[in-house]
Amino acid sequence: MDLTTLAEVAGNLSVIGYGLAAIGPGIGLGIMFGKAMESTARQPELSNKLNTIMYIGLAIIEVLALLGFVAFIMKS
């Protein structure tokens, strides 16, 4: 195998890795928003506090997705 073939294989694997890295935050966001909606339905008076906590969690989950994207860019 020459070096160009190895580079092409490594590039393809990094794309698959980023796709797998994006699945986790997507599932996490779905669970988080679902539980926030359920909590708001059970106790509507806490909706403002729940929204604040939910947006902090959203930011943390999105940072994980962005780290996967940055790792993909640095690899290729």
N, C-alpha and C positions, 0 to 999 in steps of 0.2 A: 504494500500500500504506500502510495506516495503522500506527501504532506498536504496536498490540496484536498484529497479525499478525506483525510482525518479532520481537516478544518471544516469541511462541509458537514460531516457527521456531528462534530461538536456544536456547530451552529444549529443544526436541527434539534439536537437534544436540549439546548438552552431554550428554544421556543416551547418545547413540550414541558420543560420545567416551569416556565412562567405560566403556562396554562394551568398546571397543577397547583401552582402557588396562588392563583386567583380563585380557585374553588373554595379554599378554606375561609377567606374573608366573606365570600358570597353567602356561604352557609351561615356563618356567624351573624351577618347582618339580618338574614331572614329570621333566625331564632330571636335575636335581640328585639327587632321591631314587633314580632309576634307576641313576645312576652310583655312588651311595653303596652301594646294595645289591650292585652288581656288584663294587665294590672290597672289600666285606666278604666276599663269597664267595671272592674270590681270596686275600685275606690276612686271615683271621679275627683274628689277633693284633693288628691295628691298628684293630679295630672301635671302641674307645673314643675314639681320636684322631679317627677319621673322623666319628663322631657329633658330637663337639664342633665340628669344622669345618663339618659339615652344618647344625647349628643356628645357627651364626653366619651362614651363607649364607641360611638360611631367614629370619632376622630382616631381612637386607638386602633380600631379594626382597619380603617383606611390606611393608616401608616404601615401596617403589616403588608397590605397589598402594594403600596408604593415601594416598600423595601424589596419585594419580589421583582417589581419592574426595574428598579435600579440595578439589582443583581443581574437581571437579564441584559440590560444595556451595557454594563461593565464587562460581561462575559463575551459579548459579541463584538 
